[in-house]
């Protein structure tokens, strides 16, 4: 008896290659600022939390599409000191993404 294969459904939250690249660069900028980034499932919007009184973690909802994730990353990054020290190339990518969205 042959088994039927299920069609693989593309995850709408994956985003374009450019969005994924920007997402990774923003996560790296936050990591360099000492803020860990986690993508988790749940009923929350996301944001930076202080864990155990000292460790900052940015939680991002896995259910949100990539544009929402990027908007959250950019907003939270701007709240930190690292947001003021971004390389010009990364800032230009953020500006271009925001202009499109």
Secondary structure as GFF3:
##gff-version 3
##sequence-region A 1 101
A	DSSP	alpha_helix	17	32	.	.	.	ID=ss1
A	DSSP	beta_strand	35	40	.	.	.	ID=ss2
A	DSSP	beta_strand	46	51	.	.	.	ID=ss3
A	DSSP	beta_strand	55	61	.	.	.	ID=ss4
A	DSSP	alpha_helix	66	79	.	.	.	ID=ss5
A	DSSP	three_ten_helix	81	84	.	.	.	ID=ss6
A	DSSP	alpha_helix	88	100	.	.	.	ID=ss7
###
